[in-house]
Amino acid sequence: MEQSTQKVLKKKLSFDEMIEHLDQKNVKFELITKDEAKNILQTSNYFYKITAYRKNFEKNKNDKYVNLDFKFLQDLATIDMRLRYLVLHMSLDIEHVIKTKILMDITNDSTEDGYSIVTDFLDHDEKSIDYYMNALSKESHYNYGLYVKHHENPPIWVLFEVMTFGGFVKFVEFYYRRKNKPPAYKEIQQVLRYVKNIRNTAAHNSPILMDITKNGQIDPQKVIKPITSFTKKIAGLSPQARKKRLSNRKVHDLTALIYVHYTYINSEGIKNARYRELRELLERTKRLEDAYNNQDSLIAVYKYFKKLIDFVS
């Protein structure tokens, strides 16, 4: 009985065995040698991270990859790293501008004192203030002074400094209902949770481009109106292509990120800087353009984001 319930552990592979495993799966080493691939696994990227992108490539009936070269995995890993950095930059832009807007509205609201709203939010969230501030209680923490001064009764501007992005998303949804659903917050409270999803993936340094070609993860009928309305404006994007791309979670959430940034960031300087980075990243994806010629699914994803970035730019 004990043996039957034990989890079967997979063998730890040596670097040579990793290469052999990929070779047996019909991963090719034509654009890069096996020795070069081994060196990459030893010095630049680890096996799980770099092989995560293989899910974007077709397999045959024998469970072997078709037209997948190790160089593609390395290339996607590099592109994904740059994408994660850009997602974090755009998320920080969004977080800052929405916090500024809420704090302005609270400051101008004679019914808010800046303190009771924190108490009410904690009751709504069923959390104590320690949940958000306890990590600051060590003297070595950079925000220890903030904890000493405010941990018993923090105002909203202090809570904003210490809460996670996920906590902030909850607060925006709470604030929307508290203020009787003002139109200015209707769309942002709907879509911000999807920004959180892609932001957290980037913050945890997890692959974004893994499964980026997969469809059917989201029912097109359940995509919220702000996203569908936004993407319907994109020139050259057919309804069929729009629905197909948005049925992928990562594509959907990246679209949400770009939509929120495009809609709520007021600084033209910040917008132009981020759009330039997006265009540079798109240009970087073309480095192995000829080699990707038969990768129709990846090309379709590229074309979608090319149209989207051209539109916001």
C-alpha positions in Angstrom: 0.0 0.0 0.0 2.8 2.4 0.9 4.6 1.7 -2.4 1.4 2.3 -4.4 0.8 5.7 -2.8 4.4 7.0 -3.1 5.0 9.6 -5.7 7.3 8.3 -8.4 10.3 10.7 -8.6 11.8 11.6 -12.0 15.5 11.2 -12.4 17.7 14.3 -12.1 19.3 14.7 -15.5 22.9 15.7 -16.2 23.5 18.4 -18.8 24.4 15.7 -21.4 21.2 13.8 -20.5 19.2 17.0 -20.9 20.5 17.4 -24.5 19.9 13.7 -25.2 16.3 14.0 -23.9 15.6 16.9 -26.2 17.2 15.0 -29.1 14.9 12.0 -28.4 12.0 14.4 -28.6 13.2 15.4 -32.1 14.4 18.9 -31.0 17.0 19.8 -33.7 20.5 21.2 -33.2 21.0 22.6 -36.7 20.9 26.4 -35.9 23.0 25.8 -32.8 25.3 22.9 -31.9 24.7 20.5 -29.0 27.8 21.8 -27.3 26.6 25.4 -27.6 23.2 24.4 -26.3 24.8 22.6 -23.3 26.8 25.7 -22.6 23.6 27.8 -22.6 22.0 25.4 -20.1 25.1 25.6 -17.9 25.7 29.3 -17.9 22.8 31.3 -19.3 19.4 29.6 -18.7 18.1 26.6 -16.9 16.4 23.5 -18.4 12.8 24.2 -17.2 12.9 27.8 -18.2 14.2 27.4 -21.7 12.2 24.3 -22.5 8.9 25.9 -21.4 8.6 27.5 -24.8 8.5 24.1 -26.6 4.8 24.1 -26.0 4.4 26.6 -28.7 5.5 24.1 -31.3 3.7 21.3 -33.0 4.1 17.6 -32.3 3.5 14.6 -34.5 1.4 11.6 -33.7 4.5 10.0 -32.1 4.8 12.8 -29.6 7.9 14.2 -31.4 8.4 17.9 -32.2 8.1 19.1 -35.7 10.5 21.7 -37.0 11.7 22.7 -33.5 15.3 23.8 -33.2 16.9 24.5 -29.9 17.8 27.9 -31.2 14.1 28.8 -31.2 13.9 28.0 -27.5 16.9 30.2 -26.8 15.5 33.0 -28.9 12.0 32.9 -27.2 13.7 32.9 -23.8 15.6 36.1 -24.6 12.5 37.8 -26.1 10.5 36.7 -23.0 13.0 38.2 -20.6 12.8 41.6 -22.4 9.0 41.3 -22.4 8.9 40.7 -18.6 10.9 43.8 -18.0 8.6 45.8 -20.2 5.5 44.4 -18.5 6.9 45.5 -15.1 7.6 49.0 -16.4 4.1 49.4 -17.8 2.6 48.0 -14.6 4.5 50.5 -12.5 3.2 53.3 -14.8 -0.3 52.1 -14.4 -0.1 51.6 -10.6 1.3 55.1 -10.1 -1.3 56.9 -12.2 -4.3 55.1 -10.7 -3.1 55.6 -7.1 -2.6 59.3 -7.9 -6.1 59.6 -9.3 -7.7 57.8 -6.3 -5.7 59.9 -3.8 -6.7 63.1 -5.6 -10.4 62.0 -5.5 -10.2 61.1 -1.8 -8.4 64.4 -1.0 -11.2 66.4 -2.8 -14.0 64.4 -1.2 -15.4 66.1 1.9 -16.9 62.8 3.1 -13.6 61.0 3.3 -11.0 61.7 6.1 -8.4 59.3 4.6 -8.5 57.0 7.7 -12.0 55.5 7.9 -11.7 54.3 4.4 -8.8 52.1 5.5 -10.8 50.6 8.3 -13.7 50.0 6.0 -11.5 48.4 3.4 -9.9 46.0 6.0 -13.4 45.0 7.2 -14.4 44.4 3.6 -11.2 42.4 2.9 -11.5 40.5 6.2 -7.9 41.3 6.9 -6.2 43.1 9.8 -3.7 45.9 9.2 -0.9 43.5 10.3 -1.6 41.5 7.1 -0.3 44.5 5.1 2.2 46.0 7.5 3.7 43.2 9.6 6.6 42.7 7.1 7.7 46.3 7.9 8.0 45.6 11.6 11.7 44.6 11.5 14.1 47.4 12.1 16.1 46.3 9.0 13.1 46.9 6.7 13.5 50.0 4.5 10.0 51.2 5.6 10.4 50.5 9.3 9.9 54.2 10.1 6.6 54.1 8.3 5.5 51.1 10.4 6.5 52.7 13.7 4.6 55.9 12.9 1.4 54.5 11.3 0.9 50.8 12.0 -1.9 51.3 14.5 -4.0 53.7 12.4 -2.6 54.2 8.9 -4.1 56.6 6.4 -4.9 55.5 2.9 -1.7 57.1 1.4 0.4 54.9 3.8 -1.6 51.8 3.0 -1.0 52.4 -0.7 2.8 52.4 0.0 2.7 49.0 1.6 0.1 46.9 -0.1 0.8 44.5 -2.9 -0.5 45.1 -6.5 -3.1 42.4 -5.8 -4.2 44.2 -2.7 -4.5 47.4 -4.7 -6.7 45.7 -7.3 -9.0 44.7 -4.4 -9.0 48.2 -3.1 -10.0 49.7 -6.5 -12.9 47.3 -6.8 -13.9 48.2 -3.2 -13.6 51.9 -3.9 -15.8 51.6 -7.0 -18.6 50.1 -5.0 -18.1 52.5 -2.0 -18.6 55.5 -4.2 -21.7 54.1 -5.9 -20.0 53.0 -9.1 -18.8 56.3 -10.6 -18.4 56.0 -14.4 -14.7 57.1 -14.2 -13.9 53.9 -12.4 -16.2 51.4 -14.2 -13.7 50.1 -16.8 -10.6 50.3 -14.7 -12.0 48.2 -11.9 -13.1 45.6 -14.5 -9.8 45.3 -16.3 -7.2 45.9 -13.6 -7.3 42.3 -12.4 -6.0 41.1 -15.7 -3.1 43.6 -15.5 -2.4 42.0 -12.1 -2.2 38.5 -13.7 0.4 39.5 -16.3 2.3 41.8 -13.9 2.6 39.0 -11.3 3.8 36.6 -13.9 6.6 39.0 -14.9 7.4 39.9 -11.3 7.9 36.2 -10.4 10.1 35.9 -13.5 7.8 33.2 -14.9 7.6 32.6 -18.7 5.0 34.7 -20.4 5.4 33.3 -23.9 4.8 29.7 -22.7 1.6 28.5 -24.4 1.2 31.9 -26.1 -0.1 30.1 -29.3 -2.7 28.0 -27.4 -6.4 28.9 -28.1 -9.6 28.2 -26.3 -8.5 29.1 -22.8 -11.0 31.9 -22.5 -14.6 31.8 -24.0 -14.7 34.8 -26.4 -18.2 35.5 -25.1 -16.8 36.2 -21.7 -14.2 38.7 -22.7 -15.2 42.0 -21.0 -16.5 44.9 -23.1 -13.6 47.3 -22.6 -11.2 44.8 -24.2 -13.5 43.8 -27.1 -14.3 47.5 -27.8 -10.6 48.4 -27.8 -9.5 45.5 -30.0 -12.4 46.1 -32.5 -10.7 49.5 -33.3 -7.5 47.8 -34.5 -7.1 48.2 -38.3 -6.7 45.0 -40.2 -7.7 42.7 -37.4 -10.6 40.4 -38.4 -13.3 39.4 -35.9 -12.2 35.8 -36.2 -8.5 36.6 -35.5 -9.5 38.9 -32.6 -11.6 36.2 -31.0 -9.0 33.5 -31.5 -6.1 35.6 -30.1 -8.1 36.8 -27.1 -9.0 33.2 -26.2 -5.4 32.8 -25.0 -5.0 34.0 -21.4 -1.5 35.6 -21.8 -2.5 37.4 -25.1 -5.7 38.6 -23.4 -3.9 39.9 -20.3 -1.1 41.5 -22.3 -3.9 43.2 -24.4 -5.5 44.4 -21.1 -2.1 45.8 -20.0 -1.7 47.7 -23.2 -5.3 48.9 -23.1 -5.1 50.3 -19.6 -1.7 51.9 -20.3 -3.1 53.5 -23.5 -6.3 54.7 -21.8 -5.1 55.9 -18.4 -1.6 57.2 -18.8 -1.7 60.9 -19.4 2.0 61.6 -19.9 2.9 61.6 -23.6 6.5 61.2 -22.7 5.9 58.0 -20.8 3.6 56.7 -23.5 6.0 57.3 -26.3 8.9 55.7 -24.3 6.9 52.5 -23.7 5.6 52.3 -27.3 9.2 52.7 -28.5 10.2 49.8 -26.3 7.3 47.7 -27.6 8.3 48.5 -31.2 11.9 47.6 -30.4 10.9 44.3 -28.9 8.8 43.5 -31.9 11.8 44.3 -34.1 13.9 42.0 -32.0 11.5 39.1 -32.6 12.4 39.2 -36.3 16.0 38.3 -35.8 15.4 34.7 -36.9 12.5 35.7 -39.2 13.5 33.3 -42.0 13.9 30.3 -39.6 10.4 30.9 -38.2 8.8 30.8 -41.7 6.9 27.6 -41.1 5.8 28.5 -37.5 2.3 29.7 -38.5 1.0 29.9 -34.9 3.8 32.1 -33.6 3.6 34.3 -36.7 -0.1 34.8 -36.1 0.6 36.0 -32.5 3.3 38.3 -33.8 0.9 39.8 -36.4 -1.7 40.4 -33.7 0.6 42.4 -31.5 2.1 44.2 -34.5 -1.3 45.5 -35.4 -2.1 46.3 -31.7 1.1 48.2 -31.2 0.8 50.1 -34.5 -2.7 51.1 -33.3 -1.6 52.5 -29.9 1.5 54.2 -31.4 
